[in-house]
Amino acid sequence: MKNLVIRADAGGELGTGHVMRMIALAQAYMRRGGHVVITSVLCPEPIINRVLELGIEHHMLNGCEPGDAQDSAATLQLCEENEAQWLVLDGYHFDEEYQQRLAGHDIKVLCVDDYGHCETWNCDAVLNQNLGAENWGQRKSKGSDIKWLLGSSFALIREEFFESIRQAKEKKSPACRILVTMGGADPDNITLKVLRALEENELEGLELRVLVGGANPHQAKLTQFADSSRHQIEVLCNVREMPPMYEWADAVISAGGSTCWEWLSYGLSGAVVTIAVNQEPVVAELESRKLALTLGWFTEYDMGTWAAKLESWVLGQQAGGNFSERRQAVDGYGATRTAAFLDTGIWCRRAQSKDAKLYFDWASDPVVRASGFHTDELSWEDHVMWFDNMIQSSDTYLYVVSNAFDEKIGQVRLTPDPSGYLEISFSVARNLRGKGMGSMMLQEVLQRTLSDNSKSGGFIARVKKENQASAKIFHQLGFEASEDDPKHRCLVYLKKNII
């Protein structure tokens, strides 16, 4: 079994964001059949319980201070005990010195960054999930072959959001229902500053849901304010199910941290407050792209200014992007891409309408046409009609397979067969043929399909006898050849319990 160790802390001024986004990575890695241990020096009990309830192992490091020599030694020992291939570090106390102490050991290290907290990196890979990080200057590193996972395509979204995000619809304007969330801790009670600003303006009829994290010490003050407010305010403590919150909301007021990737993926209008230095690049990029209203640093709070800005924003008069622009900023596959990078390097997703041209180009390739059972020239109009029917079908699976950096590898199609099996057809991008990608690609899709569709009776593939390359791939994957099919020349199949 593939093993991954994650080192992250939570609580107090650290907030809960580091551990919560590592939960997203752990879930994605476990979907690939791996085992994950999240280890911490600091972590509140409610967060630990949440990790454990999700089936993720958690380990506390005792007798350490975050980032000290005992911390790194105990973390290395845990990696050895679990025979981990990768160690992921998420926290700003995992500095150059900490990374140096890990060097020379039989473990690959991925560091998660938000604002360049190290001048020099001594690790195998760096992940920065922020908007605009694609253009982030790659820092000095000890190894010239360091890998950089940069930009919002790597934004780590938890599994619980997937289905809800796909069904998200544009909300009304002006906003009536507003979600207020300042993270799991909010020691400076910025939430109360936001509520006072909303109380000060001329807005009427607002419904507010105020989320209070498990490490927030201000619940009583917030509840007292809510009871006396002219708005309808509901204070909710330690909310475990976030998708219903975003589904309910017309708009969100949040800190400028990882929560922004969640509400952007829903296409919601947002207003953001900067509460930590690491959030400055996020907030700056949201402002430059006009994807949110930015209220500035909480330390420069002026109730009248915030009240006026929030009133214009709620009424739709402040820049905040449109629904489609916000949704396109974060596609929700960041954790999947990162987990793929830590594993085989490839991942798959269901095809979408935007993939019609990609599929057409692949299907029109002369080699693909010759190896298939339909060799006539393909027309664009017929293809579009066919493609739309395929992606709308409830029992057909079209996948696009890519590497972790979204370079397209090929496509796999699974369609119902009268035998009760799913019939497989696939093609590999021209520039990657002969490099062993076909077998890896099919293995990835078959694993994914078994987890998505446990009722499948198995898989069947029809291959022309002269297509030895495809036949070899299926045999490598454990397919057994049956008698010749007079119509299709060859028949191979695989029952699902073989994968």
C-alpha positions as CSV (number, residue, x, y, z in Angstrom):
1,M,0.0,0.0,0.0
2,K,1.2,3.5,-0.8
3,N,1.9,5.5,2.4
4,L,1.9,9.2,2.9
5,V,2.8,11.2,6.0
6,I,1.5,14.8,6.4
7,R,2.9,17.2,9.0
8,A,0.5,20.1,9.9
9,D,-0.6,22.0,13.0
10,A,-3.8,23.9,14.0
11,G,-5.2,26.0,16.8
12,G,-4.7,29.5,18.2
13,E,-3.0,32.0,15.9
14,L,-2.3,29.1,13.4
15,G,-6.0,28.8,12.7
16,T,-7.3,25.5,11.2
17,G,-6.6,26.1,7.5
18,H,-3.4,24.1,7.3
19,V,-5.0,20.9,8.6
20,M,-8.3,21.4,6.8
21,R,-6.6,21.6,3.4
22,M,-4.4,18.7,4.2
23,I,-7.6,16.7,4.9
24,A,-8.5,17.4,1.2
25,L,-5.1,16.0,0.1
26,A,-5.4,13.0,2.4
27,Q,-8.9,12.2,0.9
28,A,-7.6,12.4,-2.6
29,Y,-4.6,10.2,-1.8
30,M,-6.8,7.6,-0.1
31,R,-9.1,7.5,-3.2
32,R,-6.1,6.3,-5.0
33,G,-5.7,3.4,-2.6
34,G,-3.1,5.0,-0.3
35,H,-2.8,5.2,3.4
36,V,-2.3,8.6,5.1
37,V,-1.1,9.7,8.5
38,I,-1.5,13.4,9.6
39,T,0.8,14.2,12.4
40,S,0.7,17.3,14.6
41,V,2.4,19.0,17.5
42,L,-0.6,21.3,18.0
43,C,-4.1,20.4,17.0
44,P,-7.5,20.9,18.9
45,E,-9.5,17.9,19.8
46,P,-12.4,18.7,17.5
47,I,-10.1,18.9,14.5
48,I,-8.4,15.6,15.5
49,N,-11.8,13.9,15.8
50,R,-12.8,15.2,12.4
51,V,-9.6,13.7,10.9
52,L,-10.3,10.4,12.5
53,E,-14.0,10.3,11.5
54,L,-12.9,10.6,7.9
55,G,-10.8,7.5,8.2
56,I,-7.5,9.3,8.2
57,E,-4.9,8.3,10.8
58,H,-3.8,11.0,13.2
59,H,-0.6,11.0,15.3
60,M,0.4,13.6,18.0
61,L,4.1,14.4,18.4
62,N,4.7,14.9,22.1
63,G,7.7,16.7,23.7
64,C,8.3,18.9,20.7
65,E,7.9,22.5,19.7
66,P,6.6,23.2,16.2
67,G,9.6,23.2,13.8
68,D,12.3,22.3,16.3
69,A,14.9,19.5,16.0
70,Q,12.8,17.1,18.0
71,D,9.9,17.7,15.7
72,S,11.8,16.8,12.6
73,A,13.4,13.8,14.2
74,A,10.0,12.4,15.4
75,T,8.5,13.1,12.0
76,L,11.3,11.2,10.2
77,Q,10.8,8.3,12.6
78,L,7.1,8.2,11.8
79,C,7.9,8.2,8.1
80,E,10.2,5.3,8.5
81,E,7.7,3.3,10.6
82,N,5.0,3.8,7.9
83,E,7.5,3.2,5.0
84,A,6.2,6.5,3.5
85,Q,7.3,7.5,0.0
86,W,6.4,11.2,0.6
87,L,6.3,13.6,3.5
88,V,4.1,16.8,3.0
89,L,4.9,19.8,5.2
90,D,2.2,22.5,5.6
91,G,3.2,25.3,7.9
92,Y,5.5,28.3,8.0
93,H,7.7,26.8,10.8
94,F,8.9,24.2,8.4
95,D,11.7,26.5,7.3
96,E,15.0,26.0,5.4
97,E,16.6,24.7,8.6
98,Y,13.8,22.1,9.1
99,Q,14.0,21.0,5.5
100,Q,17.8,20.7,5.8
101,R,17.4,18.3,8.7
102,L,15.3,16.0,6.5
103,A,17.9,16.0,3.7
104,G,19.8,12.7,3.1
105,H,17.0,10.5,4.4
106,D,15.0,8.1,2.2
107,I,11.9,10.3,2.0
108,K,10.7,12.8,-0.7
109,V,9.4,16.1,0.7
110,L,6.7,18.4,-0.6
111,C,6.4,21.8,1.0
112,V,3.2,23.8,0.9
113,D,3.7,27.5,0.7
114,D,1.4,30.6,0.4
115,Y,3.7,33.6,0.2
116,G,7.3,32.5,-0.2
117,H,8.1,31.8,3.5
118,C,11.5,30.3,2.5
119,E,14.1,32.1,0.6
120,T,15.8,28.8,-0.3
121,W,14.0,25.5,-0.7
122,N,15.6,22.2,0.2
123,C,12.9,19.8,-0.8
124,D,11.6,17.8,-3.8
125,A,8.6,19.9,-4.6
126,V,6.7,23.1,-3.6
127,L,3.0,23.6,-3.8
128,N,1.5,27.1,-3.8
129,Q,-2.3,27.0,-4.5
130,N,-2.9,30.7,-4.8
131,L,-4.3,32.5,-7.7
132,G,-1.5,34.1,-9.6
133,A,1.1,31.7,-8.3
134,E,1.6,30.5,-11.8
135,N,3.7,33.6,-12.3
136,W,5.3,33.4,-8.8
137,G,9.0,33.7,-9.0
138,Q,10.4,30.2,-8.4
139,R,12.7,30.5,-5.4
140,K,16.2,29.2,-5.1
141,S,16.4,25.5,-4.3
142,K,19.2,23.2,-3.4
143,G,18.1,20.7,-6.1
144,S,17.9,21.9,-9.7
145,D,15.1,19.4,-10.4
146,I,12.6,20.7,-7.8
147,K,9.0,20.5,-9.0
148,W,6.7,23.4,-8.7
149,L,2.9,22.9,-8.3
150,L,1.7,26.4,-8.7
151,G,-1.7,28.2,-9.1
152,S,-5.3,27.6,-8.3
153,S,-5.4,24.4,-10.4
154,F,-3.8,23.0,-7.2
155,A,-6.3,24.5,-4.8
156,L,-7.1,21.8,-2.2
157,I,-10.9,21.3,-2.0
158,R,-12.3,18.6,0.3
159,E,-14.3,15.7,-1.0
160,E,-17.5,16.8,0.6
161,F,-17.8,19.7,-1.9
162,F,-17.5,17.8,-5.1
163,E,-21.2,17.0,-5.9
164,S,-22.4,20.2,-4.5
165,I,-20.0,22.3,-6.6
166,R,-21.1,20.5,-9.8
167,Q,-24.7,21.6,-9.1
168,A,-24.0,25.2,-8.1
169,K,-26.2,27.8,-9.7
170,E,-25.9,31.6,-10.0
171,K,-27.4,33.4,-7.0
172,K,-29.7,36.5,-7.0
173,S,-28.6,40.1,-6.7
174,P,-28.9,42.0,-4.5
175,A,-27.8,39.4,-1.9
176,C,-30.1,38.6,0.9
177,R,-28.5,35.6,2.5
178,I,-24.9,36.2,3.6
179,L,-22.5,33.7,5.1
180,V,-19.8,35.2,7.5
181,T,-16.8,33.0,8.3
182,M,-13.4,34.1,9.6
183,G,-11.8,30.6,10.0
184,G,-11.7,28.2,12.8
185,A,-10.1,30.4,15.5
186,D,-10.6,34.2,14.9
187,P,-8.8,35.3,18.1
188,D,-9.2,39.0,17.2
189,N,-13.0,38.6,16.8
190,I,-13.0,40.1,13.3
191,T,-16.4,38.4,12.8
192,L,-17.9,41.0,15.3
193,K,-16.3,43.9,13.3
194,V,-18.1,42.6,10.2
195,L,-21.4,42.3,11.9
196,R,-21.1,45.8,13.3
197,A,-20.4,47.2,9.8
198,L,-23.5,45.4,8.4
199,E,-25.5,46.9,11.3
200,E,-24.3,50.4,10.6
201,N,-25.4,50.6,6.9
202,E,-28.8,51.1,5.4
203,L,-29.4,47.5,4.3
204,E,-32.6,45.9,5.3
205,G,-33.9,42.3,5.4
206,L,-30.5,40.6,5.6
207,E,-30.3,36.9,6.7
208,L,-26.9,36.1,8.2
209,R,-25.3,32.9,9.1
210,V,-22.2,33.4,11.3
211,L,-19.9,30.4,11.5
212,V,-17.9,30.1,14.7
213,G,-15.0,27.6,14.6
214,G,-14.2,25.1,17.3
215,A,-11.2,27.2,18.4
216,N,-13.1,30.5,18.5
217,P,-13.3,32.0,22.1
218,H,-16.0,34.6,21.2
219,Q,-19.2,32.6,20.7
220,A,-21.0,34.3,23.7
221,K,-20.2,37.8,22.4
222,L,-21.4,37.0,18.9
223,T,-24.6,35.4,20.2
224,Q,-25.3,38.4,22.3
225,F,-24.8,40.7,19.4
226,A,-27.0,38.5,17.2
227,D,-29.9,38.6,19.7
228,S,-30.0,42.5,19.6
229,S,-29.4,42.9,15.8
230,R,-32.0,44.3,13.5
231,H,-30.9,41.7,11.0
232,Q,-31.8,38.0,11.3
233,I,-28.5,36.4,12.5
234,E,-28.0,32.7,13.2
235,V,-24.7,31.9,15.0
236,L,-23.6,28.3,14.2
237,C,-20.7,26.7,16.1
238,N,-18.3,24.2,14.7
239,V,-20.2,23.5,11.6
240,R,-19.2,20.1,10.1
241,E,-21.1,20.2,6.8
242,M,-20.0,23.2,4.7
243,P,-21.7,22.5,1.4
244,P,-25.2,23.3,2.7
245,M,-23.9,26.6,4.0
246,Y,-22.6,27.6,0.5
247,E,-25.8,26.3,-1.1
248,W,-27.9,28.5,1.2
249,A,-25.8,31.7,0.7
250,D,-26.1,34.4,-1.9
251,A,-22.7,35.8,-0.9
252,V,-19.9,35.2,1.5
253,I,-17.7,37.4,3.8
254,S,-14.5,35.6,4.7
255,A,-10.9,35.9,5.6
256,G,-8.5,35.8,2.7
257,G,-7.4,32.2,3.3
258,S,-8.2,28.8,1.9
259,T,-12.0,29.4,2.3
260,C,-11.8,31.7,-0.7
261,W,-11.2,28.7,-3.0
262,E,-14.4,27.0,-1.6
263,W,-16.8,29.9,-2.3
264,L,-15.1,30.7,-5.6
265,S,-15.7,27.2,-6.8
266,Y,-19.5,27.8,-6.1
267,G,-19.3,31.0,-8.1
268,L,-20.5,33.0,-5.1
269,S,-19.9,36.7,-4.6
270,G,-17.3,37.3,-1.9
271,A,-15.9,40.1,0.3
272,V,-12.6,39.3,2.0
273,V,-10.7,40.6,5.0
274,T,-6.9,40.2,5.3
275,I,-6.1,38.7,8.8
276,A,-2.6,37.3,8.2
277,V,0.5,38.1,6.2
278,N,0.2,34.9,4.2
279,Q,-3.2,36.0,2.9
280,E,-1.8,39.2,1.3
281,P,-1.0,37.5,-2.1
282,V,-4.5,35.9,-2.2
283,V,-6.3,39.1,-1.5
284,A,-4.2,41.1,-3.9
285,E,-4.9,38.7,-6.7
286,L,-8.6,38.6,-6.0
287,E,-8.6,42.4,-6.2
288,S,-6.6,42.6,-9.4
289,R,-8.8,40.1,-11.1
290,K,-12.0,41.8,-9.7
291,L,-13.2,38.5,-8.3
292,A,-14.1,39.9,-4.8
293,L,-14.6,43.0,-2.8
294,T,-11.5,43.5,-0.6
295,L,-11.9,45.2,2.8
296,G,-8.2,45.5,3.6
297,W,-6.4,44.5,6.8
298,F,-8.6,44.0,9.9
299,T,-6.1,46.1,11.9
300,E,-7.1,49.1,9.8
301,Y,-10.8,48.6,10.4
302,D,-13.1,51.6,10.1
303,M,-16.7,50.8,10.7
304,G,-18.1,53.5,8.5
305,T,-15.8,52.6,5.6
306,W,-16.6,48.9,5.8
307,A,-20.3,49.7,6.2
308,A,-20.4,51.7,3.0
309,K,-18.3,49.2,1.0
310,L,-20.4,46.3,2.1
311,E,-23.7,48.1,1.3
312,S,-22.5,48.7,-2.3
313,W,-21.3,45.1,-2.5
314,V,-24.6,43.6,-1.3
315,L,-26.5,45.7,-3.8
316,G,-24.2,44.6,-6.6
317,Q,-22.5,47.9,-7.2
318,Q,-19.0,46.8,-6.2
319,A,-16.7,44.8,-8.4
320,G,-16.7,41.1,-7.7
321,G,-16.6,39.3,-11.0
322,N,-19.5,37.4,-12.5
323,F,-20.6,33.8,-11.7
324,S,-18.7,32.1,-14.5
325,E,-15.5,34.1,-13.9
326,R,-15.5,33.1,-10.3
327,R,-16.2,29.4,-11.0
328,Q,-13.4,29.2,-13.6
329,A,-10.9,30.5,-11.1
330,V,-11.1,27.2,-9.1
331,D,-12.1,24.0,-10.8
332,G,-12.1,21.7,-7.7
333,Y,-9.5,19.2,-8.9
334,G,-6.5,20.6,-7.0
335,A,-6.3,17.8,-4.4
336,T,-6.7,15.2,-7.2
337,R,-3.9,16.6,-9.2
338,T,-1.6,16.8,-6.2
339,A,-2.3,13.3,-5.1
340,A,-1.6,12.1,-8.6
341,F,1.8,13.9,-8.5
342,L,2.6,12.1,-5.3
343,D,1.6,8.7,-6.9
344,T,1.8,7.6,-10.5
345,G,1.7,11.2,-11.9
346,I,-1.6,10.8,-13.8
347,W,-5.3,11.3,-13.0
348,C,-8.6,11.3,-14.8
349,R,-11.8,13.3,-14.8
350,R,-15.2,12.9,-16.4
351,A,-15.3,14.6,-19.8
352,Q,-17.2,17.9,-20.0
353,S,-18.8,19.9,-22.9
354,K,-15.6,21.9,-23.2
355,D,-13.7,18.7,-24.2
356,A,-15.7,18.1,-27.4
357,K,-12.9,19.6,-29.6
358,L,-10.2,17.6,-27.8
359,Y,-12.1,14.4,-28.3
360,F,-12.7,15.3,-32.0
361,D,-9.0,15.8,-32.6
362,W,-8.1,12.6,-31.0
363,A,-10.8,10.6,-32.8
364,S,-9.8,12.1,-36.1
365,D,-6.2,11.0,-35.8
366,P,-5.5,8.6,-38.8
367,V,-3.9,5.9,-36.5
368,V,-7.0,6.0,-34.2
369,R,-9.4,5.7,-37.1
370,A,-7.5,2.8,-38.6
371,S,-7.4,0.8,-35.3
372,G,-11.0,1.3,-34.6
373,F,-14.1,-0.4,-36.0
374,H,-15.5,2.8,-37.6
375,T,-12.9,4.0,-40.2
376,D,-15.0,6.6,-42.1
377,E,-14.0,10.2,-41.9
378,L,-15.5,11.9,-38.9
379,S,-17.7,15.1,-39.3
380,W,-17.7,17.8,-36.7
381,E,-21.5,18.0,-36.6
382,D,-22.0,14.3,-36.1
383,H,-19.2,14.3,-33.4
384,V,-20.8,17.1,-31.4
385,M,-24.2,15.3,-31.5
386,W,-22.6,12.1,-30.4
387,F,-20.4,13.8,-27.7
388,D,-23.4,15.6,-26.1
389,N,-25.3,12.4,-25.9
390,M,-22.4,10.6,-24.3
391,I,-21.7,13.1,-21.6
392,Q,-25.4,13.4,-20.7
393,S,-25.9,9.7,-20.5
394,S,-26.2,8.2,-17.0
395,D,-24.6,4.9,-17.9
396,T,-21.7,6.0,-20.1
397,Y,-18.4,7.2,-18.9
398,L,-16.1,9.5,-20.9
399,Y,-12.8,10.3,-19.2
400,V,-10.0,12.7,-20.0
401,V,-6.6,11.5,-18.6
402,S,-3.9,14.1,-17.8
403,N,-0.7,14.3,-15.8
404,A,-0.6,16.4,-12.7
405,F,0.2,19.5,-14.7
406,D,-2.8,19.1,-17.0
407,E,-0.9,17.9,-20.1
408,K,-3.4,15.7,-21.8
409,I,-2.5,12.0,-22.1
410,G,-5.5,10.5,-23.8
411,Q,-9.1,9.4,-23.4
412,V,-11.0,6.4,-22.2
413,R,-14.7,5.6,-23.0
414,L,-16.8,3.0,-21.2
415,T,-20.2,2.1,-22.6
416,P,-22.8,-0.5,-21.5
417,D,-22.5,-3.9,-23.2
418,P,-25.3,-6.4,-23.5
419,S,-23.2,-8.8,-21.5
420,G,-23.6,-6.6,-18.5
421,Y,-20.0,-5.5,-18.7
422,L,-18.7,-2.0,-19.6
423,E,-17.0,-1.9,-23.0
424,I,-13.7,-0.1,-23.1
425,S,-12.2,2.0,-25.9
426,F,-9.3,4.3,-25.6
427,S,-6.7,6.3,-27.4
428,V,-3.4,7.9,-26.4
429,A,-2.2,11.3,-27.5
430,R,0.1,11.0,-30.5
431,N,3.2,12.4,-28.8
432,L,2.9,9.9,-26.0
433,R,2.5,6.6,-27.8
434,G,5.0,3.9,-27.2
435,K,5.8,5.3,-23.7
436,G,3.7,2.9,-21.6
437,M,1.0,5.4,-21.1
438,G,-1.9,3.2,-22.3
439,S,-1.6,0.7,-19.5
440,M,-1.2,3.4,-16.8
441,M,-4.1,5.3,-18.2
442,L,-6.4,2.3,-18.3
443,Q,-5.4,1.3,-14.8
444,E,-6.3,4.7,-13.5
445,V,-9.7,4.8,-15.2
446,L,-10.6,1.2,-14.2
447,Q,-9.8,2.0,-10.5
448,R,-11.9,5.2,-10.7
449,T,-14.8,3.4,-12.4
450,L,-14.9,0.7,-9.8
451,S,-15.2,3.2,-7.0
452,D,-17.8,5.2,-8.9
453,N,-19.9,2.2,-10.2
454,S,-19.7,-0.8,-7.9
455,K,-22.6,-2.4,-9.8
456,S,-20.6,-3.0,-12.9
457,G,-20.3,-6.6,-13.8
458,G,-16.7,-6.1,-15.2
459,F,-15.0,-4.7,-18.3
460,I,-14.9,-6.0,-21.9
461,A,-12.7,-4.8,-24.7
462,R,-12.9,-5.7,-28.4
463,V,-9.6,-5.4,-30.2
464,K,-8.7,-6.0,-33.9
465,K,-6.3,-8.9,-34.2
466,E,-3.8,-6.8,-36.0
467,N,-3.8,-4.2,-33.2
468,Q,-1.1,-6.0,-31.2
469,A,-0.2,-2.8,-29.1
470,S,-3.7,-2.6,-27.6
471,A,-3.9,-6.4,-27.1
472,K,-0.7,-6.3,-25.2
473,I,-2.0,-3.5,-22.9
474,F,-5.1,-5.5,-22.0
475,H,-3.1,-8.6,-21.3
476,Q,-0.8,-6.6,-19.0
477,L,-3.8,-5.5,-17.1
478,G,-5.0,-9.1,-16.5
479,F,-7.6,-9.3,-19.3
480,E,-8.2,-12.9,-20.5
481,A,-8.7,-13.5,-24.2
482,S,-11.9,-15.4,-25.1
483,E,-12.9,-17.0,-28.4
484,D,-12.8,-15.0,-31.6
485,D,-15.7,-12.6,-32.2
486,P,-16.7,-13.0,-35.9
487,K,-17.8,-9.4,-36.0
488,H,-15.0,-7.8,-34.0
489,R,-12.1,-10.2,-34.5
490,C,-11.1,-10.5,-30.9
491,L,-12.7,-10.4,-27.4
492,V,-11.0,-9.8,-24.1
493,Y,-12.6,-9.2,-20.7
494,L,-11.9,-8.5,-17.1
495,K,-14.1,-9.0,-14.0
496,K,-13.9,-6.2,-11.6
497,N,-12.5,-8.2,-8.7
498,I,-9.3,-8.6,-10.6
499,I,-8.4,-4.9,-10.2
